[in-house]
Structures are given as structure tokens and as C-alpha cells.
């Protein structure tokens, strides 16, 4: 029996659990006295239960980068730059996929390591396009034309709409959260929503209950949908044998004269400040996010690494039909969400009036006013210490 048992919590997709199980097994083989047990939760369960409370029960936590403002306020996870070698942290920064590594750095402390990297990118059924005279869209106009044929899928639950809202604000000339009075100016926000209405109004209504995983499953299990213009990419679906039909991935379309700038996601690996086995937990984190593990064991077992060397690795790209090199430009162009303590209140609620406005084709200004109210509520905890 192992003398040290670490408890970790992650999310329940193959991308989130399988590579951790493989890496944990190998870590235990190299460290016979240590066992790592993982519990998986749905993405919604993560949203519904405060991560700062989970740190009381788990040694290792897979987190989303907007939570690091809370981490800094509560000190419930370890600032890993104070525990890991300086050259290791520097390597992580030098080999960040877009701003993945930097997104976990807040108030000059590294609250997690970028174990996984993602941003909304395009996916498509190459086999269906190859058998037709239709081409994969390159522009907004091409996307709208294809959507009118009914073969476009797009996750349209509130959280994914909100992430795309940020992208369309940037596309219309302003980045959201420039001040603490409004999410974005009324002209830009209304233009972004009207642009979104043009596309979402052409979609199958079932999309309004689909997240990116559900869309990928629909596209890879039926021939009903040929193309998704922007959803968080999952390299699993670009691997032979994972799903019934293979998905290919690529960079996003041009809007006006520029590529859309999508909102980065991915996950980080954090170590609880309450862990009774900090040294073992830190050692595992150091191993699993290392360049060597990320481009080999981690990616081979369904992971979507956060270390750039894996994205450039020939074997990783061969395994995934060039997923990584195809979408790396979108990652490098990605937008980083706010991370202040309290932002997650906005993220959890602001997509609801946005979705309602787009579904009902109602007044965008009214939706923006409701989003601004939620934004101001979210600022209450900013820079304020709270008890974990």
C-alpha cells in the first residue's frame, strides 16, 4: 500500500482525465510510495462549486485561468514559482502556447502550470467537403452562405456565446473590460450582438443547448453538420479511432480584413496550499507539465498539451492529423479573459441575457444594460480578500 496518496480533481472528458491517469500511473511507478487518485467532474459541476472550497479536499486541481484572481485573494493554492526551479518556470514561459502560461500568472505569482491549451477554432468534415463542390469557408460571407444550407454547427449555450461576444467586440474595434463602468461601449456591443444574430439566426435551434463537446460529437457521429466556425478545439476528435467520423481543425475565418481573435481556454494544474503532501504534489506537477511528458506520454493518451514543444512535435501532429500546427496561429492570436477576483460571477451569468437577446432577436442595448449590471456586481470582490 502506498504511504502517500494524492487526491486530484479534473473534468470528465477524455482530454481532461485520460492523460492524467497515464501520467499518474507512470509517476507511481517511478515513485513507488506515492499513489494519485483522480475524481472527475462535469464542467458545470466545476462552475457550481467554488474551486477555493475544493482546495480543502484535493491536493491537485485542474483549474480555469480566470479563477487565479480568487487564488491570489485566498492563497488557497501554492504560488508555484516559489517552489519550482527558476529555469523550469522560464522554460514554461518561453514555450507557452499563446498566452496559456501567462494566463495563470497573477500579481506576479504563478498559481498554476498550463497543462492544457485551447481556444475556439474551426472544425470540419473533410470527407464531406471532398465529396462535394462546396469549399470550407475562409471569410464571414462564406460562413453565412454555408450556414444558409443548414450544415453549420456552433455551440450556443450562454458561456460559449459570451466567449464569442468578446471576439466580436474585438472584431468591431474595441476590447471588452476597458473600464469598470461598462463591459464595452454601447455602439461596439450592439454591433457585436447584431453580427452574432446574423449567424446564430441560421442555426438549428438544438445548438442553443450544445457545448463544444456536444457539437464535436454531433459532427463526428452523423453527416448532418459539416462545419463549425469557432468552438474550443478537441484534438481527440482528430485522432483515428476516437469517434465514428474524423474531424479536421483549422484557423478561424476572416472578419472584414482580420482573423477573428478568439478567447483562450485550456486548463492549469494547481497544488492546494492545504495539501499534506506538497512535495509529492509539486513533483508530479513538475513532471506532467514538463516538455518531455507533454510531447510524449501526455499527448499520446489524449491530452492537449500546454507546452509548445508538443504542438510543434511531428509525432503529435501525425497522431492528430496536424491538429496542433493547424490551430497554433489561433492560439497565438488568442484573447485572455479578465482574471480579477469576482470575474467568474460575470462569466457565470452574463451569457444568459446575451443568449436570450439573440434567440428572441430582441434589443441588444437592453441586453448590454443587463450585462453591465452583472459586471458591476462582479467587481465587488475585486482586490478584496475573502476566506477560502
MOFENFEN-V42977 format. One line per field, one symbol per residue. phi: phi as a letter, one per 40 degrees, with the letter a starting at -180 (. if undefined). burial: # if it has 16 or more other C-alpha atoms within 10 Angstrom, else .. Layout:
# MOFENFEN-V42977
phi = ???
burial = ???
This chain:
# MOFENFEN-V42977
phi = .ccbbcbbbabccdccbcccccccccccccbdcbbbbbbbbcccccccbdccccccbbcbbcbbccccccdccbfcbcccccbbddccccccccbccgbdccccbafgbccabccabaadbcbacdcccccbccbcdbbccccccccccgbcbacbcdccccccddcccccchbccgcabbacacdccccccccccddcccccdccccbbcdccccccccbbbcbbabcaadcbcdcbbdgcbcbcbbbaccccbfbbcdbcccbgbbbbbcccdcbdccccccdcccbcdccccbdcccbgcbdbccdccccccccccbfgdcccbddcccbcccccbcchdcccccbcccccccccccfccccccccccccccccccdccgbcbcc
burial = ....#######.#.###########.#......#####.#.....#....##.##..########################.......#..##.############..##################.........##.##..##.##...######################.###.....####..##########.##.##...##.####.##.###....###############...#.###########...#################.##.###.###.####.###################...###.#############################.#######.##.....##.##.#######.##.#......#
